[in-house]
Amino acid sequence: MVIGKTKFVMIQGTSSSAGKSALTAGFLRYFSGRGIDCSPFKPQNMSLNSFVTEDGFEIAVSQAVQSEAAFKKPLRQMNPILIKPSSDTEMHLIVEGKHFGNMNFGDYNRRKDFFLKKAADSFEFLTGLNDLIIIEGAGSPAEINLFKYDIANMGFAEIYDIPVILAADIERGGVFASLYGTVKLLPPKWRRLIKGFIINKFRGDASILEPGIKQMEKKLKIPCLGVIPHIKNLHIEAEDSLNFKKSDVYGGGEANALDNGRNGRLNIGIVRLDHISNFNEFDPLFFDERLAVRFFDGIPFKIDEFDMIIIPGSKSTAADLAAVKKSGLFDYIKSFEKNGKGIIMGICGGFQMMGERITDPYNLESSAGSVFAGGISGFGFFKTETELSEEKILVNQKYKFKLNDNARGSFLSGYEIHNGRTFFSKNYSGGDIAADIFEQAENGSGGFSPEAGILSKDNRKIGTYVHGLFGNEIFKDFIIELINKNIESKGKKYRYGGREAGSRSYETVKNDSFNLLSENIERHINIELLESIADI
């Protein structure tokens, strides 16, 4: 099928985390930087990291990042189907930016034609707006058990006769076997679409790969477009949690070790929930020279190991709260708060956990056995209660920040994605809340709603539904100042002042990474061959 004059090429991988997302972003930055109007597209994504577009639609964060690389605003059509696993067999499904329903994977596969049509509609919409579409596949195209259900890789490429470039991650080992096996497992009708391959993340002298590359080109009858080296200091926000599950890494790379006091950094611990969502929002913390940050899921040896604990968002809030209780982390965090050792912040699901109770009247999570008739009790740090609701709140807006004396009235970027609604408990008297964080949200009784974000009277507990706050330097500075004040009040040595001169903002870090990818693509990829393949 031919769609106007729009050109397209698809980046697939021999496995998950082969570098598809980063390569797609790099190609988008390269071509958009040369005046070509281009856009990312991913027919189907499976990720708990999502983003809300300006017009209130939910897509995977990787497509939002790729649109940034292409100097575009994220659109819901860039990722028409988003699967957010809620258990090993169940999913929370987003179609065309809105919640479609909860279903098991078998039911989803049986409706392949319906979902494929939704993906095709979005793709054709984007072709009307762009000269070039860089499409990202999902996982591996050689999942032979899923061939008849495929809409993410070759099943989609076949419809539009899309040329496919196969990326292989050499760091995983067996790069030639993975390339050969992937191609040979494909049926002939799909194999013909593979037009070349890229070896990704190579360390050392690439010339030693030449004999193997020549054999691959001969055996597979497709060319190698190039060898991309391992790129130091590259940061592209993670799409999924594959690497995140390792103890020594975070979403975008190696985590900072906790500071023992000698370097003057503040220690922040982020609870590694089983169903953690939007963990990429913490990436800006890892790039701040004042902080030492890590995720943790075991009970720390010392009660004061952290100066701040963050309870992040969750796709299955009640289930994660139950797991935190079972692991002992619940009691540890309660002790951390009781002993006055530092700051605690809850975001979205973490904010819900900080209240007194979570109830599930619509049975959204009860099937997992984590919420019973009376709900599940939370930490009780705030006198709030959350009711899980069928309505999903999707907001992307500017929030008027009220708590920074140096920047009072400043606006912060952020977004909300949540099914729950949070209210003050019936026994709330107003005495334990110091302030609402953002512009006051009237609740009809002259007070404010906790959903505006709240700060406790002792300045040690923060709760908010807003994701993405740490990407705002003003908010990050406010948090660091709050931690420092708490440390001083406990008689500890003041650790760190303002941001060092010459330090990069997180926006600069991201933009530099896009440019670094583009430069490496220009240096190591046969662009003329790629343009010929895509008919650019």
C-alpha positions, 0 to 999 in steps of 0.5 A: 500500500502506498500513502502519498509521498510520505517515506517510512522505515522501521527499526526492529530489534533481535530482542528487547533493549537492543537499542530500537528506541534510542536509534529511532530517536537518533534517526529522527534528530538526524533527519529533522536536523536536515530539514525533513519533517518527520515523526515517530510511530510505534503501533503497539507498545508495552510499558508502564512509563506513559505520558499525557499529551497537551490535549489529554491523551496517554501514550508511551513515554518513549514516543514522547521522547522521540517526538522531542528528538524530532522537534515535535509535540507528542500526539496520540497517533504516535502510539495508538496502542499502549499495553500496561501490564497489571499482572502476568496475565492481565493488562490495562489497555490504552487505545488511541490515547484513552482507557479501553478496558482491562483484559487478558492477553488471550482476549486481546490477541483474539481481537487482532484485526480490530487493534490493527485497524486502529494502528493503521488509522493512526499511521495514515493520519501521521503520513498526512502530516510528515515527509518521513515516519521512523517506526519502532518495532516491539521486542523481537519480530521472531516470536514464532508463537505470536506470528498470527497475532503480530501487529507490532512488527512484521504484521504491521510492516507487511500492510504498507510494505515497510522496509525494516532495519534490524538492530542487534545489541552486541553487549548481550553476546551472540550478536551474529547468532541473534541476527541470523536466527531472527531473519531465518525464523521469519516466513519468506513474506516477512523476510523480504522486508528486512533490508539491512542490519545494524550492530549496536553498542560495540566497544573496541575496534570495529574492524574485528567484526568485519569477517563476521559481518561479511559472512552475515551479509553473504548468508542473509543477503542483506547489507550491514548499515554500520556498527554503532559504538557504545556511547558514553554519557548518552541518556535516553529515557527508558521505555521499560523496566528490563534494565531497571530491575537490576540492583545497580542501575536506574532507568537511564544508566548506572545509579549514583552510589549513596554518599557517605558524607565525604562528598556533601551530597544528599541521599535519596532512596526511591522505593522499587515497587513491583508495578512501578510506573513512570520511573523515568520521571526521577532521571533528573535527580541522577544528573544533579551533582548535589544528590546521590540517588538509588532505587531500593526494595530491601530494608536498609541497614540503617534507619537514616541511610536516606535523607529523603524517601520517595514512594513512586507511582504504581500501575497496581497501587493496592497490590504494591502497598500489600507487597510493601507491607509483606516485605517489611518496607512499610514498617521501615518507612513508618519508623523513618517518619516517626524517628524524624530522619528525613523527608518522605514524598509520595507521587500518584500511587505513592501519594495514595499510599501515604493516606489512611485508606484506599478503597475499590468500589468498582472492583478495579484491583480487587481481583488481585486480592489486594483490596478487600471490602473495607479497602486497604490501610495506608501509611496514615501520614496524611488524613486522606482517603482514596477511592479507585474510580472508573474515570481516568484523570489525564491532564498535561498543564502548567501548575502554579507553584506556591512554596518557593520564596525565591520563585513564588508564582512560578509555573511548573510543567507536569502531568497527571495519570490516575484512576483514584480520587483522594479526599480528606478523611471525615476526621480531618481537622486541618491541623497537620497540613501546612499548605497546598503545593499548587494553585489552590483548588476550591472544594466548595467548602472554602478549603482546598483539595489534597489533590492539589498536592499537600505539604505537612505542617512539619515540612517533612511529608509531601504528596502530589498526583503530578508527575514530572516535577523533578524536570523543573529546576525550581521544584528540584531546588525547593526539595533540596532546600527542604531536605537541607533545612530538615538536616540542619534542624536535626543537628546534622552538618549542612551538606550542600548549597546551591547548584554549581556554576556551569551544571547542566539542566536536565533539558540540556542533558536530553538535548545533548544526548539526541545530538550525540546520537545524531552525530554517531549515526552520521559517523557510523551509519551508511546514510546513503544506503539507508536513504536508498532503502527508505527512498528518501 
